[in-house]
Amino acid sequence: MRPLLPQILRLLFPGRKGPFVFEPQPVVWPTKLSSINLYIHLPFCRQLCPFCPYMKEAYDPAVSTAYQDALLKELDGYRQLWGDINIESVYFGGGTPSMTPEIIERTLSWIAGNFHLGREIGVEVNPLDARPDVISAFKNSGVSLISLGVQSFNDRFLDMLGRDYDSKLAKEACRRLLGAFATVDADLIFAIPTQSLQEVEADVATACELGVDQISTYPLLYFSYAPLRKQLHEARMTTPPWWVERQMLGAIVKKTQEAGYRRTSLWSFNKPETIRYTTVTRDAFVGIGASATSRIGDYFKLNTFSVAEYIKAVKEGSPLALSARLDAGDKMAYWFFWRAYDLAINTSTFRSIFGQDLPYRVRAFLSLLEFLGMTQRRRNTIHLTERGAYLFHLIEKEYTHAYLETMWNACLQEAWPQRVVI
């Protein structure tokens, strides 16, 4: 069953009515760009957490060195294409990027020497890596934003999720990082099996008391290929029912608001005037590394998910595994989807990007949502209400399974898949 919102978007926007087909095909990039956002995937981990759906593998020093060289070679291909353009943002994800700070230091130094590097530079950090030497290395490299993978401040849930630290160390990591960077985000998971509403509130309250700049809270999502799903099935454990999950999300919104945070996206809450740590809501970006995706120009493309094949492919030419061409309606729908995730759709921005107003059917749909109490319009911006945000919470979960899980599963099973339809 395909997710509801993308089907609706295809009906509302002109262009494609059928599924997306990703195939091995050449990508024609724009020849002239003034700026771009980068995402760089560092897949290495000390241990492989059973809940994590992303492409990762156990750390090996020799492979890490070869991978580092491949990253710079892939980046150099874009330098040859676009020259010394502005790099507005760089985000390092994984995997566990913070366990290989030498890759981050070298990569940022190369980018600064070959492009015009901006100040928005983010790194995902494991609490075990929040040591003075790593913090100093990141600061000296220009890192300004940190996302700390806390997941929970409750030792019982850290053990269930397979994390390799305890709540005491997680709190110490928060304290060390705060003040050293422009934004420190605490990444939390809720709706964990056996987790109560009070335990969710306690996690959020701890993050607020520590004074982190941003709190990101995601519901636990089962991926068919991730070991946690099988482990919980064997233990006869399930996530809380939907009405309890809704209460949990409501409690998170209330707790953060009471502590002075404002909701900046579906699952993120920021202190006023802080820079938001975000990688997924960019309208255009280039992904570097194994499994990295890019959305720019007329294409959405993915690199091979195999580290070994990525290193080999970069040496021989291109790590591109799959791509899909986007029509004008696809681009509009993509922009609209992620603005809904941000809970604010600015019609003037849409007009400036696409050279037209929102299509009539979209405006009619938004009027219906406003009548149902899902949205509120303030001048040129349409805001999702709490009721509308919960609806999108359900849609985002469905999208994650029907789209991302389908794609990632296919690419993890085969380094060079021939076709993926979503």
C-alpha positions in Angstrom: 0.0 0.0 0.0 1.5 3.4 -1.1 1.5 6.3 1.4 -1.4 8.6 1.3 0.1 12.0 1.1 2.4 11.5 -1.9 -0.6 10.1 -3.8 -2.6 13.2 -2.9 0.3 15.4 -3.9 0.5 13.8 -7.3 -3.2 14.5 -7.8 -2.8 18.1 -6.7 0.3 19.0 -8.6 0.7 18.7 -12.4 2.9 16.0 -13.9 3.6 12.4 -12.7 0.7 10.3 -11.7 2.4 6.9 -11.4 5.2 5.6 -9.1 8.8 6.8 -9.0 11.1 4.4 -10.9 14.8 4.5 -9.8 17.2 2.9 -12.4 20.9 3.0 -13.3 21.0 6.0 -15.6 23.3 9.0 -16.2 22.5 12.2 -14.4 22.8 15.5 -16.0 23.7 18.1 -13.4 23.2 21.8 -13.7 26.4 23.3 -15.2 26.2 26.5 -13.2 25.5 26.9 -9.6 26.2 29.6 -7.1 25.7 27.6 -3.9 24.9 24.1 -2.6 24.3 22.1 0.6 26.4 19.0 1.3 25.6 15.8 3.3 28.6 13.5 3.9 27.9 10.0 5.1 30.5 8.4 7.5 29.3 4.8 8.0 31.7 3.5 10.6 30.5 2.4 14.1 32.0 0.7 17.1 29.0 -1.5 17.3 25.9 -1.9 15.2 22.8 -0.7 17.1 19.8 -3.1 16.4 17.3 -0.3 15.8 19.3 1.8 13.3 18.1 1.5 9.7 21.0 3.4 8.1 23.9 2.0 6.1 26.7 1.4 8.5 29.5 -1.1 9.2 32.0 -1.9 11.9 35.1 0.4 12.0 38.2 -0.8 10.3 41.2 1.5 10.1 42.4 0.5 6.6 38.9 0.8 5.1 38.4 4.1 6.9 41.5 5.5 5.3 40.5 4.3 1.8 37.0 5.7 2.4 38.4 9.1 3.4 40.4 9.3 0.1 37.3 8.3 -1.9 35.2 11.1 -0.3 37.7 13.7 -1.4 37.9 12.3 -4.9 34.1 12.4 -5.2 34.1 16.0 -3.9 36.8 16.9 -6.4 34.5 15.7 -9.2 32.0 18.4 -8.2 34.7 21.0 -7.9 35.7 20.3 -11.5 32.1 20.6 -12.6 31.1 23.7 -10.6 34.3 25.4 -9.6 34.7 27.2 -6.2 31.0 27.7 -5.4 29.6 28.5 -2.0 28.9 25.6 0.3 26.1 26.9 2.4 26.0 23.9 4.8 27.8 20.7 5.5 26.3 17.9 7.6 28.2 14.7 8.6 25.8 11.8 9.3 26.3 8.1 9.8 27.1 5.7 11.2 29.0 7.4 14.0 30.8 10.4 12.4 32.3 11.5 15.8 34.4 8.3 16.1 36.4 9.3 13.0 37.2 13.0 13.7 40.2 12.8 11.5 38.0 12.3 8.4 35.9 15.3 9.4 39.0 17.5 9.9 40.6 16.5 6.6 37.4 16.8 4.6 36.5 20.2 6.0 40.0 21.4 5.4 39.8 20.2 1.8 36.4 21.8 1.3 37.6 25.1 2.7 40.6 25.1 0.4 38.5 24.3 -2.8 35.1 26.0 -2.2 33.8 28.9 -0.2 32.8 27.2 3.0 29.9 28.7 5.1 29.5 28.5 8.8 26.7 26.0 9.1 28.6 22.7 9.7 27.0 19.9 11.7 28.2 16.6 13.1 26.3 13.7 14.7 28.1 12.8 18.0 27.9 9.7 20.1 28.1 10.5 23.8 31.2 8.4 24.1 33.0 10.7 21.8 32.2 14.0 23.6 35.7 14.2 24.9 37.8 17.4 25.2 40.2 16.4 22.4 37.3 15.7 20.0 35.4 18.8 21.0 38.6 20.9 20.4 39.2 19.2 17.0 35.7 20.0 15.9 35.8 23.6 17.0 39.1 24.1 15.3 37.7 22.7 12.1 34.7 25.1 12.1 32.0 22.7 13.3 29.2 24.9 14.7 26.3 22.4 15.2 26.2 19.2 17.1 23.5 16.5 17.2 24.1 14.3 20.2 22.6 10.8 19.8 21.2 10.5 23.3 18.1 8.4 22.4 17.1 8.3 26.1 18.2 9.3 29.6 16.8 6.1 30.9 19.3 3.2 31.3 16.6 0.6 30.7 15.8 1.9 27.2 19.4 2.5 26.4 20.0 -1.2 27.0 17.0 -2.1 24.9 18.2 0.0 22.0 21.7 -1.5 22.2 23.5 1.8 23.1 27.0 1.6 24.5 26.8 4.2 27.3 24.6 5.0 30.3 22.4 7.9 31.1 25.1 9.5 33.4 27.6 9.7 30.5 24.9 11.1 28.2 24.2 13.9 30.6 27.9 14.6 31.0 28.3 14.7 27.2 25.5 17.3 27.0 27.2 19.5 29.6 30.6 19.3 27.9 29.2 20.3 24.5 26.9 23.1 25.6 28.5 26.5 25.1 31.2 25.1 22.8 28.9 25.2 19.7 26.2 27.4 18.3 23.6 24.6 18.6 23.6 21.4 20.6 20.7 19.1 19.7 19.7 16.2 22.0 18.3 13.4 19.8 15.6 11.4 21.6 13.4 8.4 20.7 9.9 7.9 22.1 7.2 5.2 21.9 9.7 2.6 22.8 8.2 -0.8 23.9 7.1 -0.7 27.6 7.8 3.1 27.8 5.2 5.0 29.8 4.0 8.5 29.2 5.8 9.6 32.4 9.1 8.1 31.2 8.8 10.1 27.9 8.1 13.3 29.9 11.1 12.5 32.1 13.4 12.2 29.1 12.2 15.6 27.7 12.4 17.2 31.1 16.0 16.1 31.5 16.9 17.6 28.1 15.2 20.9 29.1 16.9 21.0 32.5 20.3 20.4 30.9 19.6 23.4 28.7 20.2 21.9 25.2 19.6 24.3 22.3 17.4 21.9 20.4 15.4 18.7 21.2 14.6 16.3 18.5 12.2 13.5 19.3 11.4 10.7 16.9 9.0 7.8 17.3 10.7 4.4 17.3 10.3 3.1 13.7 10.7 -0.6 13.0 12.5 -1.5 9.8 12.0 -5.0 8.5 15.8 -5.6 8.0 16.9 -4.1 11.4 17.5 -6.7 14.1 15.5 -4.9 16.8 12.2 -5.9 15.1 13.0 -9.6 15.4 14.3 -9.2 18.9 11.1 -7.5 20.1 8.9 -10.0 18.3 10.7 -12.9 20.0 10.3 -11.1 23.4 6.6 -10.4 22.5 7.0 -6.7 23.0 5.3 -4.0 20.9 5.4 -0.3 20.7 2.6 1.6 22.5 -0.8 1.8 20.7 -1.5 4.9 18.5 -3.5 6.7 21.1 -0.8 6.4 23.7 1.8 7.5 21.1 -0.4 10.6 20.4 -0.5 11.4 24.1 3.3 11.1 24.2 3.8 13.5 21.3 1.3 15.9 22.9 3.2 15.7 26.2 6.5 16.4 24.4 5.0 19.5 22.7 3.6 20.8 26.0 6.8 20.1 28.0 9.0 21.9 25.5 6.7 24.9 25.2 6.6 25.2 29.0 10.4 25.2 29.1 10.5 28.0 26.5 11.2 26.0 23.3 9.3 26.6 20.1 8.3 23.9 17.7 10.4 24.3 14.5 9.4 21.1 12.7 7.3 18.0 13.1 9.8 16.5 15.6 12.1 19.3 16.5 12.0 22.0 19.2 14.4 24.9 19.6 15.3 27.6 22.0 14.5 31.1 20.5 17.2 32.5 18.2 19.1 29.2 17.9 20.1 27.7 14.6 18.2 24.6 13.8 20.1 21.4 13.2 18.5 19.9 10.1 19.6 17.8 7.2 16.4 16.4 5.6 14.5 19.5 4.8 16.8 21.1 2.2 15.2 21.6 -1.2 18.5 20.9 -3.0 21.6 19.1 -1.7 24.4 16.9 -2.8 25.2 13.7 -0.9 28.8 12.5 -0.7 29.8 8.9 0.4 28.3 5.4 0.3 24.4 5.5 0.5 24.3 9.3 0.2 21.5 10.8 -1.8 21.3 14.0 -3.8 18.4 16.1 -4.9 19.4 18.8 -7.3 18.3 20.0 -10.8 16.1 17.5 -12.5 17.3 14.4 -10.6 17.1 12.5 -7.3 20.1 10.0 -7.1 21.6 7.5 -4.7 25.2 6.3 -4.4 25.9 2.6 -3.9 25.2 1.4 -0.3 28.3 -0.8 -0.3 31.4 0.8 1.3 33.8 -1.5 -0.7 32.0 -0.9 -4.0 31.8 2.8 -3.3 35.6 3.1 -2.8 36.1 1.0 -6.0 33.6 2.9 -8.1 35.0 6.4 -7.1 38.4 5.2 -8.4 36.9 4.0 -11.6 34.5 6.8 -12.3 31.2 7.3 -10.4 29.5 5.7 -7.3 26.0 6.5 -8.7 23.8 3.5 -8.3 20.2 4.7 -9.0 18.5 7.8 -10.1 15.0 9.1 -11.0 14.2 12.1 -13.1 11.8 14.7 -11.6 9.3 16.7 -13.6 8.1 20.2 -12.6 5.2 18.7 -10.5 7.6 16.4 -8.7 9.7 19.3 -7.6 6.7 21.2 -6.4 5.4 18.3 -4.5 8.8 17.6 -2.9 9.1 21.2 -1.8 5.5 21.1 -0.4 6.1 17.9 1.5 9.1 19.1 3.4 7.5 22.5 4.1 4.6 20.6 5.7 7.3 18.8 7.8 8.5 22.2 8.8 4.8 23.0 9.7 4.8 26.2 7.6 4.2 26.6 3.9 5.1 30.1 2.6 3.2 30.8 -0.6 5.5 33.7 -1.5 8.5 31.5 -1.3 6.8 28.9 -3.6 6.1 31.7 -6.1 9.7 32.9 -6.0 11.1 29.4 -6.6 8.6 28.1 -9.2 7.5 31.3 -10.9 3.8 30.7 -10.2 1.2 30.5 -7.5 0.3 27.3 -5.8 -2.0 25.3 -8.3 -5.7 25.8 -7.8 -6.2 22.2 -6.6 -3.6 22.7 -3.9 -5.2 25.9 -2.7 -8.6 24.2 -2.6 -7.0 21.3 -0.6 -5.5 23.8 1.9 -8.8 25.5 2.3 -10.4 22.2 3.2 -7.6 21.5 5.7 -8.3 24.9 7.2 -12.0 24.2 7.5 -11.1 20.9 9.3 -8.9 22.8 11.8 -5.6 21.3 10.4 -4.1 24.6 9.2 -4.2 28.3 9.9 -3.3 31.0 7.5 -1.3 34.0 8.6 -0.6 36.4 5.7 1.5 34.5 3.2 2.2 31.5 5.4 0.0 28.4 6.1 0.8 26.9 9.5 -0.1 23.4 10.5 -2.1 23.3 13.8 -1.4 20.7 16.5 -4.2 18.6 14.9 -2.6 19.0 11.5 0.8 18.2 12.8 -0.4 14.9 14.3 -1.9 14.0 10.9 1.4 14.7 9.3 3.1 12.7 12.0 1.1 9.6 10.8 1.8 10.4 7.2 5.5 10.8 7.8 5.7 7.4 9.5 3.8 5.8 6.6 6.1 7.6 4.1 9.2 6.3 6.0 8.1 2.7 5.6 6.6 2.7 2.2 9.3 4.8 0.6 12.5 4.9 2.6 12.4 1.3 3.9 11.6 0.0 0.4 14.5 1.9 -1.1 17.1 1.2 1.6 16.2 -2.4 1.9 16.8 -3.0 -1.9 20.0 -1.0 -1.9 21.4 -2.8 1.2 20.7 -6.2 -0.3 22.4 -5.4 -3.6 25.2 -3.0 -4.2 24.0 -2.2 -7.8 20.2 -2.8 -7.9 18.7 -2.7 -11.4 15.4 -1.2 -10.6 13.5 0.1 -7.5 9.8 1.2 -7.8 8.3 3.3 -5.0 
